[in-house]
Amino acid sequence: MFDLDGTITRHDTLAPFVFGYLLRHPWRLPLALGALPACIAFLLGRTDQGGVKSAFIRSTLGGLTHRDLEDWTEQFLLRLIARHLHREALDRIGRHKDRGDYLVLLSASTDLYVPRLGDALGFAEVVCTGLVWNGERLDGHLATPNRRGQEKVRCLEQLRARHPGVPFAAYGNAASDIAHLRMVERPLLVNGHREARELASRAGIPQARWH
């Protein structure tokens, strides 16, 4: 199981994806302000990261069609794969594939692009945050739970139920990943910030720095 943002990639992917599209359609840039109320609600404890994510997507990309996003998605993924992935992550993915391991990409980022990236990197299964579409038009509300924290724990439990007796390896980078990393036989915290490193040390989770 691989996390995406900060584990395979060098940075977050959702904001670059959205703002990359907006910069190519600059009249849409002011629409990003529509997410401010959700950001304020998050700071006040009235919504969670999923609420902010949904508001951001609805305000900036809501109403677009699959066809509207197709060209940019292709460009985004080509640039991401060529320039913004950790070399060690690609090596580790390749080693698992060579051993015949079943590879799962588990990400809180959305199905606007994560499934296609997973396919390109050779993952057998992709679990990510789903979005609601009204026919061909993007609504932007979340169609699934936001795949982070305890939701990743739930996804791991479902995978274990489908693959009983199989040892799991998992890679993550955030403090919110520690909960599911603690549950697997071979965890690794990658490029963790201070809080994540401290939690990993207490849990006995190995750590690495990927470039």
N, C-alpha and C positions, 0 to 999 in steps of 0.2 A: 504494500500500500504506500503510495507516494502522495504527499501533499503537493500542491502546485506552487502557489505564490511564495517566493522566498526560499523554497526547497529545490524545485526544479528550475524555476526562473530566478533572475537576480532581483526582482522587484514585484510589486503588485501588478496585476494585469488588467483589472476592470477599469480603473481610472484611465490608463493609457488607451485602452480600447475605446472608451466613450469619448474622451477628449480628442483622440486622433480623428474620430469621425466628425466631431464638432468643428475642428480646425479646417476640415475640408468642406464644411458647410457652415461658414462663420455666422450666418444669420441665426443659427440655432444656439450659439454660445450663451446668450443671456438666459436661455431656458434652464441652464444649470442652477440659477438662483431659486428655481422652484423647489429644490431640495433643502433649502435653508430651514424651513419650519421643522422638518424631520431631524435635521442636525441639532437644532435647539432642543427638541423633544428628547433626543438621545442624551444630551448633556444634563437634562433635568430628570433623567431616569424614567421617561414616559414611553420610550420605545427602545428597541434593541438594534443591533447592527443590521439585521434583516430588514427592519423598517426603513432605515436610512438607505440601504442598498436599493430597495424597491422604489423609494421616492426619487432617488437619483436617476434610476433608469427610466422611470415613467416621465419625469420632467424633461429629460434630454433626448431620449430615443422613442418615447411613446408615440404610437401611430405609424411608425415606419414599417415597411414590409420586409419580408425575407429578401426580396430582390433589391430593395434600397440598401441593405446592409451587406450584400454578397461580395461586391468588389472589395470593400474595405476590410471585411473579415479575412479574405484571402491575402491581402497585402499585409495585414497585421500579423497573421500567423507566419508568413514567410519571413518577416523581419524578426519576429520573436524567436523563431527557431534558429535563424542565422546569427543573431547577435546577443541574445539576452537569456540564454540558458547556461546554467553551471555545467562546466565540462565534466566535473566529477559526477553530477547527476546523470548525464547521458551515459557515462561509463558504467555506472551502477545499474541503470536500466538495461544496458546491453548485456551485462554479466548475468542478470536475472533471466533475461530472455534466452541466453545461451544455455542456461541450466534447465530451461523448460518451465520456469516458475510462472504462475498465474498472476499477471500484473493488473493492479487496480489503481486508477487515478481517482483520488478522493479529495474534492476541492469545494471550498465555499464560493468560488467564482461561478459564473453562470453558464448556462447552456447556449448562450450566444456564440461561444467559440470553444469552450473546454472539450466537448466531445470530439470536435474535429482535430484539436491538438492531440488528444489522447490517441486517436486513430493514427495520426502522423508519427507519433512516438512509439507505436506498437503496443499500446495497452489493450488487454483483453476486455476490460470493463471500465467504464467511466461513471462515477457517481458525483454529481455536482448540483448546484442550486438551479432548479428549474424556474422558468418564467411562463406567465400566462400569455397566450396569443388569442386574439379574436379573429379567427380565420387566418388570413395572411398578415394581419396587422398586430404589432407588438402592443400588448397591454402594459406589461412591466410589473404587475403584482407577482409575488412569488407563488409558484405552483407547488413548491415543495418547501419543507423547512430549510432554513439557512444552514448549509452543511459545515458547521463549525462547532467546537466545544463538545458538549454532550451529544449533539446530533451525530458527530463523527463516532462517538462511542456506540450509539445505536446502530449506525451503519456497519461498524465492525462486528457487533453482535450478530447482525443479520448475515454477514459474510461467514462468520464462524459456523452458524447453523447450516449454511449451505455447503461448507467444506469441513465437516467434522474430523478432528484428529490431525488436521494439517497445521504445521507450524507457520506462524505469521512473522514477517518482517515489516516494519513501518518506519517511514521517514517523515519528519515534520520539522517546523522551524519556530513555531509560536508557543507562547505559554498556554494558549487554548488547546494545543495539540498534546500536551503532557498527559491528559486524561486517557486518551486512547493509546498513546505510546506505552503507558504503563501496563497495558493489557496484552501486549504481544511478546512473543519469545525473543525477537531480535529488533529492539527499537534503536533508533538513532536520531538525535536532535542535531539539526544542521543549521549553522549560522544563527544560533539563537541569540536574542537580546538578553540583557541582564536578568530579567525576571524569569525568562524561560530557562536560562542556564542554571539559575539557583534552584528552580523546581526540579530540573533534570538531575542535578547533583544529589538532591535529597532523595530522589526516587531511584538512584543508581542507574540512570539512563546514560549510555555512552553519548559523547558529543563529537562533532567534527566541524571543520571549517572548509566549505567548498567555495571555489572561485569560478 
